């Protein structure tokens, strides 16, 4: 008797998932994590324009949510206050 192999359905990511993964990849490759706020905003403006052209199926709301995810990803886990750093002896 031959064994039947169960066929798994191949998972195909949605356009939104692909765009999210591409955005995170760009963030890590481009060094935007270390950029100043103004430079980061400009980078996100350009990158979101690119992603909107690349993933035409995404709605304006989905693109807005994608940008929000990316901007949150770029924020430090714990915001540091300059005065706390100075008090701790870190300049």
Protein Blocks (a to p, Z undefined) as FASTA:
>chain_A
ZZdddddddddddfklmmmmmmmmmmmmnopmmpcfklmmmmmmmmmmmmmmmmmmbcfk
lmmmmmmmmmmmmpcfbacdfklmmmnopZZ
